């Protein structure tokens, strides 16, 4: 339904109002796209031009040296010890594993809370499963680190068997992908979103399927899943973008060989502005091309997967954000 009907558009005041609204919206679009334009233009500039004043809107000399450097091991330049593809691979492995586990787990938990339990147990389980949202993540950093250091004992020292010096069996998960994947297997916020959507689904649909002999898993796969595409799209996109850009926990529990892109970007930013800005002669002629242009190139590369995910789910996202459910 249009904002103003065809009859209203015949009046010149209404047409002027539409022009003002259109111009205002295009200005907003330009302001949102300007950082993307500036980042790309900076990434194809030489390092010296990025420091020029006044800044140039278009590079005097277009160079893709920032992108070529990123796909080579750059230990000589004190930036990263592995090619950028290694960090991109680490990111996709972590994100793919978390999404493959977290989304089905949260969906099934929310379905059980919404359709399977009695009201009494529903309230108790709901408070228990959504309760982690009330606890700040920073509080759990040390206990979670100790838990993964010698799983399953969240203590500083590994306990021993009674009356012996033999340690209990334990596993060290730190410095592996699982140190990031396992804590991300469950999200209380996603359970809350799923449950809010499932509550709007009429119970008559599920009861009719049960009378026909369908199992609960069959009901979920054949009835709930097809009509819940909008909420799945919303949660898939936000889970991907949030996990793709996570920084603190991977920086704590992983070593550089398994770092994701967000962590290596932090190291690049620290290295570039601390070493290359103060000491432009470091590293020879190749290093003189490394600067803010390289950091912007990584930012462009990092934003591409998130943009692709948005393009894939854009239609379902528009429906899922409304979360209208059923009438």
C-alpha positions, 0 to 999 in steps of 0.5 A: 500500500503506497504512502499517498494514493494517486488522488492525493498526488494530484495536489502540488503540496503533496508532490512537494512533500514526496520530493522532500521525503525522497531527497531526505531518504537518498541523503540517508542512503548516501550517508550509509554508503559513504563509509563503504566507498571511503574504505574501498578507495583507501584500500586501493591507495598507496600507503603514503597517499592515505596519510596525505592532507587534504585527503583525496576522494579518488586515488592518484595511483590505483594499486592493489598491493594491499590485497596481494600482500594479504594473501601471502605470509607476512611475518617479515612485515610483523603483521601476520605469520600466515596468509589471510586465507588461513584466518578466513578458513578458521572463521568459516570453520568456527561459524559453520560449526556453531550455526550447524549446532546452535540453530537446531538445538535452540529450535528444538529447545524452544519447540519443547518449551512451547508445545510439549510441556505443561504450563507448570514445567514450562515456566520452570524450564523457561526461566532455567533455559533463558536465565543465562541472558541475565548473567553478563558474559564477562562474569563467565570468562574465567570459569569457562576458561578453566573448564576448557583448560581441563574439561570437565573440571572448572577448577584451577587444579585437576583433582586426583582420585581419592587416596592416590596421586592419579588425576581424573581423566580430562581433556584440554580444549584450549587452542582448538576450534572446539574452545570457541565452538562448544560455548557457542552451541547454545544461545538463550536469546535465540531460544527466546526468539524461537519460542515467541514465534512458535507460541503463535502457531495454532495448537490445532495444527500440531494436534491434528498431526498427532491424531494422524500418527506423526511423531514429534520430530516429524511434526517439527520437520514437516509442519513447524519448519516450513512455516517458520522460515522467517524466524529461521532466516532472522536467527541464521543471519544474526548468528552468522554475523555475530559469530563471524565478528566475535573477537574477545573469546577467540583472542583468549582461547586460540593461538594465531594459527586458529585465529579468526579474521576479527582477531587478526584485524586487531593485531594488524591495527595495533602493528600498523599504527605502532610500528609502521607509522612511527618507523616507516623504514621497517621491512624494506620497500614492500613494507612501505605499502603496508598501512591503513590501506591494508587494514581497509582491504581486510575490512572489505574482505571481512564484510563480503560474507556478511553481505552475501548472507544478507542478500541470500536471506533478505526476503525472509528477513523482511518477513521475519523482522515483523514476526506477525505469526498467524491470524 
